[in-house]
Amino acid sequence: MADGVCREDDNRGAGNKKLTKSKSGLRIIPINNTARSPFELKEPTWSPDKENPECSNGKCGQKFDFLKRRHHCRRCGQIFCAQCCQTRVMLPRMCFVDPVRQCFRCSDITNAENVFFNSSLKLLTNGAQFDVSSPERPVLCQTAVTSDHRFIRFEPTQGQAPPERVEVARILSTEVTQSTIEYAPGQTLPEAVVVLYRVPGSVEERQVRLSAGPHVNDWRLSTNWIVALERALELVYEGRQPSQH
């Protein structure tokens, strides 16, 4: 099973979630909308049966009748025949409890995303060390995405005051610096990332720089964490766009 987008935060009780049923299936979602994961996608509006006399797969064109039933893809909401919408895949971005029916295109997208949830997201939540620079001087921090996926938090390794955490949903852009690292001869890797974000409750923009410099305990882990963050933000930005099929 994919590492669920809607899994419980380590510091939150089970009472912060609720089990709900839609026509697409059972879902576990936060009670408070502000606690939703930035990776979460809204359930699509189902295409009306009467507007779809045939399968939405242009290469199929199967016409529906009493024997040929319509099936809605749970990700895009379009209507397909049974053959073109037979795959059931876990869809953590919509918080479904069980695998749900998806069309060929959507199941391919979901399977690719689930690789991220099963590997890269775990790397982000486990964390890595960075020299963290904001308006203050650099602080060596254990840096991780919180288990509810809503924030990047920083824990200084030597007792300094921590930099302010960054809300993932309010990240505007990132700029990654690639370089040949001295302690990795011949390899060009992401050495640092500058994260531009908007302060909660404000239009003010700030930035923080994470550097996988010589002070970190595992530079390869830190560079992989940057790569995982970039992939995560692709999903966040995608979730802000209107759904298309």
PAZAPA-4460 file (N, C-alpha, C; in steps of 0.05 Angstrom, whole numbers, plus 32768, in hexadecimal, padded with zeros to 4 digits):
% residues 245
    n_x    n_y    n_z   ca_x   ca_y   ca_z    c_x    c_y    c_z   seq   type   mol
   8011   7FE8   8000   8000   8000   8000   8011   8019   8000     1      M     A
   8009   802D   7FF1   8018   8046   7FF0   8017   8053   800B     2      A     A
   802C   8063   8011   802E   8072   802A   8018   8088   8028     3      D     A
   8002   8084   8036   7FEA   8094   8032   7FEE   80B1   8036     4      G     A
   7FE3   80C1   8024   7FE4   80DE   8026   7FD6   80E7   803F     5      V     A
   7FC1   80D8   8047   7FB1   80E1   805E   7FB7   80D2   8078     6      C     A
   7FCF   80C7   807A   7FD5   80B9   8092   7FD7   80CC   80AA     7      R     A
   7FD5   80C1   80C2   7FD4   80D1   80DA   7FEF   80DD   80E0     8      E     A
   7FF0   80F6   80E8   8008   8103   80F2   8010   80F6   810C     9      D     A
   802A   80F2   8111   8033   80E5   8129   8029   80F2   8143    10      D     A
   8024   810C   8142   801C   811A   815A   7FFE   8120   815B    11      N     A
   7FEF   8112   814A   7FD2   8117   8149   7FC3   80FE   8150    12      R     A
   7FAC   8101   815C   7F9B   80EA   8163   7F8A   80E1   814C    13      G     A
   7F7F   80C9   814F   7F6E   80BE   813A   7F55   80CF   8137    14      A     A
   7F4E   80DE   814B   7F36   80EF   814A   7F37   8105   8136    15      G     A
   7F4E   810A   812A   7F51   811F   8116   7F4A   8115   80FA    16      N     A
   7F43   80FC   80F8   7F3B   80F0   80DE   7F1F   80E6   80DF    17      K     A
   7F12   80E3   80C9   7EF8   80D7   80C8   7EF6   80C5   80AF    18      K     A
   7EE6   80B1   80B2   7EE0   809E   809C   7EC7   80A8   808E    19      L     A
   7EC9   80AD   8074   7EB2   80B6   8065   7EAF   80A5   804C    20      T     A
   7E96   80A5   8042   7E90   8094   802A   7E86   80A6   8014    21      K     A
   7E92   80A5   7FFD   7E88   80B2   7FE6   7E7F   809D   7FD2    22      S     A
   7E74   80A5   7FBB   7E6C   8091   7FA7   7E84   8083   7F9B    23      K     A
   7E9C   808E   7FA0   7EB4   8081   7F95   7EC0   806D   7FA8    24      S     A
   7EBA   806F   7FC3   7EC5   805C   7FD6   7EC9   8069   7FF1    25      G     A
   7ED4   8059   8004   7ED9   8062   801F   7EF3   8072   801F    26      L     A
   7EF3   8088   802E   7F0A   809A   8031   7F0E   80A1   804E    27      R     A
   7F28   80A4   8055   7F2F   80AF   8070   7F3A   80CA   806C    28      I     A
   7F2C   80DF   8076   7F34   80FA   8071   7F36   810A   808B    29      I     A
   7F45   8120   808C   7F47   8130   80A4   7F2C   813D   80A9    30      P     A
   7F25   8140   80C3   7F0C   814E   80CA   7F0F   816C   80C3    31      I     A
   7F26   8177   80C8   7F2B   8193   80C2   7F38   8196   80A7    32      N     A
   7F2C   81A5   8095   7F36   81A9   807A   7F52   81B5   807A    33      N     A
   7F59   81C4   808E   7F74   81D1   808E   7F89   81BC   8093    34      T     A
   7F82   81A4   809C   7F95   818F   80A2   7F9A   817C   808A    35      A     A
   7F8E   8183   8073   7F91   8171   805C   7FAE   8172   8051    36      R     A
   7FB6   815C   8047   7FD1   815A   803B   7FD2   816B   8022    37      S     A
   7FE9   8178   801D   7FEC   8187   8004   7FEC   8176   7FEB    38      P     A
   7FF0   815C   7FEE   7FF0   8149   7FD7   7FD3   8140   7FD0    39      F     A
   7FC0   8146   7FE1   7FA5   813B   7FDD   7F98   8148   7FC4    40      E     A
   7F89   8137   7FB6   7F79   813F   7F9F   7F5C   813D   7FA6    41      L     A
   7F4C   814F   7F9C   7F2F   814E   7FA0   7F23   8138   7F8E    42      K     A
   7F0E   812B   7F98   7F00   8118   7F88   7EF4   8126   7F70    43      E     A
   7EF5   811A   7F58   7EEA   8127   7F40   7ECC   8126   7F40    44      P     A
   7EBF   8138   7F32   7EA3   8136   7F2C   7E9F   8121   7F17    45      T     A
   7E8D   810E   7F1C   7E88   80F9   7F09   7E7A   8103   7EF0    46      W     A
   7E83   80FB   7ED9   7E77   8102   7EC0   7E5B   80F5   7EBF    47      S     A
   7E46   8103   7EB7   7E2B   80F8   7EB7   7E28   80E1   7EA3    48      P     A
   7E19   80CC   7EAC   7E15   80B5   7E9A   7E08   80BD   7E80    49      D     A
   7DF4   80CE   7E81   7DE5   80D5   7E69   7DF5   80E4   7E54    50      K     A
   7E0C   80EF   7E5C   7E1D   80FE   7E49   7E33   80EC   7E3D    51      E     A
   7E33   80D2   7E44   7E48   80C0   7E3B   7E3C   80A7   7E30    52      N     A
   7E34   80A7   7E17   7E29   808F   7E0A   7E3D   8079   7E04    53      P     A
   7E57   8081   7E05   7E6C   806D   7DFF   7E85   8072   7E11    54      E     A
   7E97   805F   7E11   7EAF   8060   7E21   7EC0   8079   7E1B    55      C     A
   7ECB   8085   7E30   7EDB   809E   7E2C   7EF6   8098   7E20    56      S     A
   7EFE   807F   7E20   7F18   8078   7E13   7F14   807A   7DF5    57      N     A
   7F20   808E   7DE8   7F1C   8092   7DCC   7F24   807B   7DBA    58      G     A
   7F36   806A   7DC5   7F3F   8052   7DB5   7F2B   803B   7DB8    59      K     A
   7F18   803E   7DCA   7F05   8028   7DCF   7EEA   802E   7DC1    60      C     A
   7EDC   8042   7DCC   7EC2   804A   7DC0   7EAB   8036   7DC5    61      G     A
   7EAF   8025   7DD9   7E99   8012   7DDF   7E80   8021   7DE7    62      Q     A
   7E69   801A   7DDA   7E50   8027   7DE0   7E42   8018   7DF7    63      K     A
   7E36   8028   7E09   7E29   801D   7E20   7E0C   8015   7E1B    64      F     A
   7E04   7FFF   7E28   7DE8   7FF6   7E27   7DE2   7FE7   7E41    65      D     A
   7DCD   7FD7   7E41   7DC6   7FC9   7E59   7DDB   7FB5   7E62    66      F     A
   7DEA   7FAB   7E4F   7DFF   7F97   7E56   7E1A   7FA4   7E59    67      L     A
   7E20   7FB9   7E4B   7E3A   7FC7   7E4D   7E37   7FDF   7E60    68      K     A
   7E40   7FDB   7E79   7E3C   7FEF   7E8E   7E51   8005   7E8D    69      R     A
   7E4A   801C   7E98   7E5C   8032   7E9C   7E6B   802F   7EB6    70      R     A
   7E85   8037   7EB5   7E96   8037   7ECD   7EA5   8051   7ECF    71      H     A
   7EA3   805E   7EE6   7EB1   8078   7EEA   7ECD   8073   7EF5    72      H     A
   7EE0   8081   7EE9   7EFB   8081   7EF5   7EFB   8093   7F0D    73      C     A
   7F05   8088   7F24   7F04   8097   7F3D   7F17   80AF   7F3E    74      R     A
   7F2A   80B0   7F2C   7F3D   80C6   7F2C   7F35   80DC   7F1A    75      R     A
   7F2B   80D6   7F02   7F24   80EC   7EEF   7F06   80F0   7EEC    76      C     A
   7EF6   80DC   7EF5   7ED9   80DF   7EF4   7ECC   80DA   7ED9    77      G     A
   7EDD   80D2   7EC5   7ED2   80CC   7EAA   7EC6   80B0   7EAA    78      Q     A
   7EB6   80AA   7E96   7EA8   8091   7E93   7EB6   807F   7E7E    79      I     A
   7EB9   8066   7E86   7EC6   8052   7E74   7EB7   8038   7E75    80      F     A
   7EBD   8027   7E62   7EB3   800B   7E63   7EC3   7FFC   7E78    81      C     A
   7EB9   7FE4   7E7E   7EC6   7FD3   7E93   7EE3   7FCD   7E8B    82      A     A
   7EE8   7FC8   7E72   7F03   7FC0   7E69   7F16   7FD7   7E6C    83      Q     A
   7F0D   7FF0   7E67   7F1F   8007   7E68   7F21   8014   7E83    84      C     A
   7F12   8008   7E97   7F13   8014   7EB2   7F12   7FFD   7EC6    85      C     A
   7F23   7FE9   7EC1   7F23   7FD1   7ED2   7F38   7FD1   7EE8    86      Q     A
   7F4C   7FE2   7EE6   7F62   7FE1   7EF9   7F5A   7FEF   7F13    87      T     A
   7F60   7FE1   7F2A   7F5B   7FED   7F44   7F76   7FF2   7F51    88      R     A
   7F7B   800B   7F58   7F95   8014   7F63   7F90   8025   7F7C    89      V     A
   7FA2   8023   7F90   7FA1   8034   7FA7   7FA5   8051   7F9D    90      M     A
   7F94   8063   7FA8   7F95   807F   7FA0   7F98   8090   7FB9    91      L     A
   7FB0   8091   7FC5   7FB4   80A0   7FDE   7FAF   80BD   7FDC    92      P     A
   7FB1   80C9   7FC4   7FAD   80E6   7FC2   7F90   80EE   7FC5    93      R     A
   7F7E   80DA   7FC4   7F62   80DF   7FCA   7F59   80D1   7FE4    94      M     A
   7F6C   80C6   7FF2   7F67   80BA   800D   7F55   80A2   800D    95      C     A
   7F53   8094   7FF7   7F42   807C   7FF7   7F4E   8066   8008    96      F     A
   7F3D   8057   8016   7F46   8041   8027   7F4F   8029   8016    97      V     A
   7F41   8024   8001   7F46   800C   7FF0   7F4D   8014   7FD4    98      D     A
   7F59   8002   7FC4   7F5E   8008   7FA8   7F44   800F   7F9A    99      P     A
   7F45   8022   7F87   7F2D   802B   7F79   7F31   8028   7F5B   100      V     A
   7F1A   8026   7F4E   7F1A   8023   7F30   7F24   803C   7F23   101      R     A
   7F37   8037   7F0F   7F42   804E   7F00   7F46   8046   7EE3   102      Q     A
   7F45   8059   7ED1   7F49   8054   7EB5   7F67   804F   7EB0   103      C     A
   7F6E   8048   7E98   7F8A   8041   7E92   7F9D   8058   7E98   104      F     A
   7F95   8070   7E8E   7FA6   8087   7E91   7FAA   808E   7EAE   105      R     A
   7F94   808F   7EBD   7F96   8097   7ED9   7FA4   8083   7EEA   106      C     A
   7FA1   8069   7EE4   7FAE   8055   7EF4   7FCD   8056   7EEF   107      S     A
   7FD5   805D   7ED7   7FF2   8061   7ED2   7FFD   8078   7EE2   108      D     A
   7FEE   808E   7EE2   7FF7   80A5   7EF2   7FF8   809F   7F10   109      I     A
   7FE3   8091   7F1A   7FE2   808A   7F36   7FF8   8077   7F3E   110      T     A
   7FFE   8063   7F2D   8013   8051   7F33   802E   805F   7F35   111      N     A
   8033   8072   7F23   804C   8082   7F24   804D   8092   7F3E   112      A     A
   8037   809E   7F46   8036   80AD   7F5F   803B   809C   7F77   113      E     A
   8030   8083   7F76   8033   8072   7F8D   8050   8069   7F92   114      N     A
   8060   806A   7F7D   807D   8065   7F80   8088   807C   7F91   115      V     A
   807F   8094   7F8C   8088   80AB   7F9D   807F   80A7   7FBA   116      F     A
   8066   80A0   7FBE   805C   809D   7FDA   806A   8087   7FE9   117      F     A
   8072   8072   7FDB   807F   805B   7FE8   809D   805E   7FEC   118      N     A
   80A9   8072   7FDF   80C6   8075   7FE2   80CE   8092   7FE8   119      S     A
   80CA   80A4   7FD5   80D3   80BF   7FD9   80C6   80CD   7FF1   120      S     A
   80AC   80C9   7FF5   809E   80D6   800B   80A9   80CC   8026   121      L     A
   80B0   80B2   8027   80BC   80A8   8040   80D7   80B5   8045   122      K     A
   80E6   80BA   8030   8100   80C8   8033   80FB   80E4   803E   123      L     A
   80E7   80F2   8034   80E1   810D   803D   80D9   810D   805A   124      L     A
   80C8   80FB   8063   80BF   80FA   807E   80D5   80F0   8092   125      T     A
   80E7   80DF   8088   80FD   80D6   8099   8111   80EC   809D   126      N     A
   8115   80FD   8088   8125   8114   808B   8143   8111   8084   127      G     A
   8151   8127   8082   816D   8128   807C   8179   8141   8088   128      A     A
   8193   8142   808A   81A0   815A   8096   81A6   816F   8080   129      Q     A
   81A3   8188   8087   81AA   819F   8076   81B5   81B6   8086   130      F     A
   81C6   81C6   8079   81CC   81E0   8084   81B5   81F2   807B   131      D     A
   81A5   81FC   808D   818D   820B   8087   8192   8228   808B   132      V     A
   818F   8238   8076   8193   8255   8077   8179   8263   8071   133      S     A
   8170   8274   8083   8159   8286   807E   8164   82A2   8083   134      S     A
   8156   82B4   808E   8163   82CE   8093   817A   82CD   80A7   135      P     A
   817A   82B8   80B8   818F   82B5   80CB   81A7   82A5   80BF   136      E     A
   81BB   82A1   80D0   81D2   8292   80C6   81CB   8274   80C3   137      R     A
   81DA   8265   80B3   81D4   8249   80AF   81D4   8239   80C9   138      P     A
   81C0   8226   80CA   81BD   8215   80E1   81BC   81F8   80D7   139      V     A
   81CC   81E6   80E2   81CB   81CA   80D9   81B2   81BE   80E6   140      L     A
   81A1   81B4   80D5   8187   81AA   80DE   8180   818E   80D2   141      C     A
   8173   817E   80E2   8165   8167   80D8   814B   8171   80CC   142      Q     A
   8148   816D   80B2   8132   8179   80A3   811F   8163   8099   143      T     A
   8105   8166   809D   80F2   8151   8095   80D7   815D   8090   144      A     A
   80C8   814F   807F   80AC   8155   807B   809C   8148   8091   145      V     A
   808A   8156   809E   807A   814A   80B3   8069   8133   80A8   146      T     A
   8061   8121   80BA   8054   8108   80B1   8038   810E   80A6   147      S     A
   802C   8126   80AB   8013   812D   809E   8019   813B   8083   148      D     A
   8032   813E   807C   803C   8149   8063   8036   8167   805F   149      H     A
   8030   8175   8075   8027   8191   8072   803E   81A4   8076   150      R     A
   8054   819C   8083   8069   81AF   808A   8085   81A2   8085   151      F     A
   8098   81B4   8080   80B5   81AC   8082   80BE   81B7   809D   152      I     A
   80C8   81A6   80AE   80D1   81AF   80C9   80EF   81AD   80CA   153      R     A
   80FB   81BD   80DC   8118   81BE   80DF   811F   81BA   80FD   154      F     A
   8130   81A7   8102   8139   81A1   811D   8157   81A5   811F   155      E     A
   8160   81BB   812B   817D   81C0   812D   818B   81A9   813C   156      P     A
   81A3   81A3   8133   81B2   818C   813F   81C1   8195   8158   157      T     A
   81C4   81AF   815C   81D5   81B9   8173   81C6   81CC   8185   158      Q     A
   81AC   81CA   8186   819C   81D9   819A   8196   81F6   8193   159      G     A
   819C   81FF   817A   8196   821A   8173   8177   821D   816F   160      Q     A
   816E   8236   816D   8152   823B   8167   814C   8231   814A   161      A     A
   8137   8221   8147   8131   8216   812C   8127   822B   8119   162      P     A
   812D   8229   80FF   8120   823B   80EB   8102   8235   80EB   163      P     A
   80F2   8248   80E1   80D6   8243   80E0   80CF   822D   80CC   164      E     A
   80BB   821E   80D3   80B4   8208   80C1   80A6   8214   80A8   165      R     A
   80A6   8205   8093   809B   820E   8079   8082   81FD   8073   166      V     A
   806C   820A   806D   8054   81FC   8065   8056   81F4   8048   167      E     A
   8055   81DA   8043   8059   81CF   8028   8045   81DB   8014   168      V     A
   802C   81DE   801C   8018   81E8   800A   801D   8205   8002   169      A     A
   802E   8213   8011   8033   8230   800C   804E   8234   7FFE   170      R     A
   805B   821E   7FF6   8074   8221   7FE6   806D   822A   7FCA   171      I     A
   807B   823F   7FC1   8076   824B   7FA7   8088   8241   7F92   172      L     A
   80A1   823C   7F99   80B5   8232   7F85   80CE   8229   7F93   173      S     A
   80DE   821B   7F85   80F9   8213   7F8F   810E   8218   7F79   174      T     A
   8126   821B   7F82   813D   821E   7F6F   8153   820C   7F79   175      E     A
   8159   81F8   7F6A   816D   81E4   7F71   8188   81EB   7F65   176      V     A
   819D   81E9   7F75   81B8   81ED   7F6B   81C5   81D2   7F67   177      T     A
   81CE   81CD   7F4F   81DD   81B5   7F48   81FA   81BB   7F48   178      Q     A
   820B   81AA   7F52   8227   81AE   7F51   8237   8194   7F55   179      S     A
   8250   8196   7F4D   8262   817F   7F52   826D   8183   7F6E   180      T     A
   8264   8171   7F80   826A   8174   7F9C   8286   816A   7FA2   181      I     A
   8295   8179   7FB1   82B1   8172   7FB7   82B4   8156   7FC4   182      E     A
   82A1   814F   7FD5   82A4   8135   7FE3   8296   811F   7FD3   183      Y     A
   828E   8125   7FBA   8283   8110   7FA8   828F   8115   7F8C   184      A     A
   82A9   8111   7F89   82B7   8117   7F70   82AA   810B   7F57   185      P     A
   82A7   811D   7F43   829C   8114   7F2A   827E   8112   7F28   186      G     A
   8270   8118   7F3E   8253   8116   7F3E   8246   8131   7F40   187      Q     A
   8233   8136   7F2E   8223   814F   7F2F   8209   8149   7F3C   188      T     A
   8204   8155   7F53   81ED   814F   7F63   81E0   8169   7F6D   189      L     A
   81C6   8167   7F76   81BA   817F   7F82   81C7   8185   7F9C   190      P     A
   81D4   819C   7F9E   81E3   81A3   7FB6   81D2   81B3   7FC9   191      E     A
   81BF   81C2   7FBF   81AF   81D4   7FD0   8194   81DA   7FC2   192      A     A
   8181   81E2   7FD2   8167   81EA   7FC7   815E   8203   7FD7   193      V     A
   8155   8217   7FC8   8149   822F   7FD4   812B   822D   7FD1   194      V     A
   811D   822E   7FE8   8100   822B   7FE8   80F3   8246   7FED   195      V     A
   80E3   824F   7FDA   80D4   8268   7FDC   80B7   8261   7FE5   196      L     A
   80AE   826D   7FFB   8094   8266   8006   8086   827F   8010   197      Y     A
   806C   827D   8013   805C   8293   801E   8056   828E   803B   198      R     A
   8059   82A2   804C   8054   82A0   8068   8036   829C   806D   199      V     A
   802E   8288   807E   8012   8284   8083   8004   829D   808D   200      P     A
   7FEC   82A1   8083   7FDC   82B9   808B   7FE6   82D3   8080   201      G     A
   7FF8   82D2   806C   8004   82EA   8062   800B   82E7   8044   202      S     A
   8010   82FD   8037   801A   82FC   801C   8038   82FE   801B   203      V     A
   8045   8301   8033   8062   8303   8034   806F   82EA   802A   204      E     A
   8084   82ED   801A   8093   82D6   8010   80AF   82D5   801D   205      E     A
   80B7   82BD   8024   80D2   82B9   8030   80DF   82A2   8022   206      R     A
   80F9   829F   8027   8107   8288   801C   8119   827C   8030   207      Q     A
   811F   8262   802C   8131   8254   803D   8143   8243   802B   208      V     A
   815C   8241   8031   816F   8232   8021   8178   8219   8030   209      R     A
   8176   8202   8024   817F   81E9   802F   8197   81DF   8020   210      L     A
   81AE   81DD   802D   81C7   81D5   8020   81D1   81BA   802B   211      S     A
   81D7   81A9   8018   81E2   818F   801F   8201   8192   8020   212      A     A
   820A   81A3   8031   8226   81AA   8032   8236   8196   8042   213      G     A
   8250   819C   8047   8262   8189   8054   825C   8183   8071   214      P     A
   824A   8193   807D   8243   818E   8099   822F   8178   809D   215      H     A
   8220   8170   8088   820B   815D   808C   8217   8141   8090   216      V     A
   8207   8130   809D   8212   8115   80A4   8210   8101   808D   217      N     A
   81FF   8107   8078   81FD   80F4   8062   81F5   8105   804A   218      D     A
   8208   810F   803A   8203   8121   8024   81F2   8114   800F   219      W     A
   81F5   80F9   800A   81E5   80EC   7FF6   81C7   80EB   7FFE   220      R     A
   81C2   80E6   8017   81A7   80E7   8021   819B   8103   801D   221      L     A
   81AA   8117   8023   81A1   8133   8021   819B   813A   8004   222      S     A
   81AC   8132   7FF1   81A6   8138   7FD5   818E   8128   7FCB   223      T     A
   818A   8110   7FD4   8173   8100   7FCC   8159   810D   7FD8   224      N     A
   815C   8119   7FEF   8145   8126   7FFC   813C   813E   7FEB   225      W     A
   814F   814D   7FE0   8149   8163   7FCE   813A   815A   7FB6   226      I     A
   8143   8144   7FAA   8136   8138   7F92   8119   8130   7F99   227      V     A
   8115   8124   7FB1   80FB   811B   7FB9   80E9   8133   7FBE   228      A     A
   80F4   8149   7FC9   80E4   8161   7FCD   80DA   816D   7FB3   229      L     A
   80EB   816D   7F9F   80E3   8177   7F85   80CC   8167   7F79   230      E     A
   80CD   814D   7F7C   80B7   813B   7F73   809E   8141   7F83   231      R     A
   80A0   8144   7F9D   8089   814A   7FAD   807B   8163   7FA5   232      A     A
   808B   8178   7F9F   8080   8192   7F98   8072   8191   7F7C   233      L     A
   807B   817F   7F6B   806D   817B   7F51   8051   8173   7F57   234      E     A
   804D   8161   7F6A   8032   8157   7F71   8022   816E   7F7E   235      L     A
   802F   817D   7F8F   8021   8194   7F9C   8017   81A8   7F87   236      V     A
   8029   81B0   7F75   8022   81C3   7F60   800B   81B8   7F4E   237      Y     A
   800D   819E   7F48   7FF9   8192   7F37   7FDE   8192   7F44   238      E     A
   7FDD   818E   7F5F   7FC4   818E   7F6D   7FB7   81A9   7F6E   239      G     A
   7FC6   81BF   7F68   7FBA   81DA   7F67   7FAC   81DF   7F4D   240      R     A
   7FB1   81CE   7F38   7FA6   81D3   7F1E   7F8B   81C5   7F1B   241      Q     A
   7F79   81D0   7F0B   7F60   81C2   7F05   7F65   81A7   7EF9   242      P     A
   7F56   8193   7F01   7F5A   8178   7EF7   7F53   8176   7ED9   243      S     A
   7F63   8168   7ECA   7F5E   8164   7EAE   7F61   8147   7EA7   244      Q     A
   7F54   813E   7E92   7F58   8122   7E89   7F61   8122   7E6C   245      H     A
***
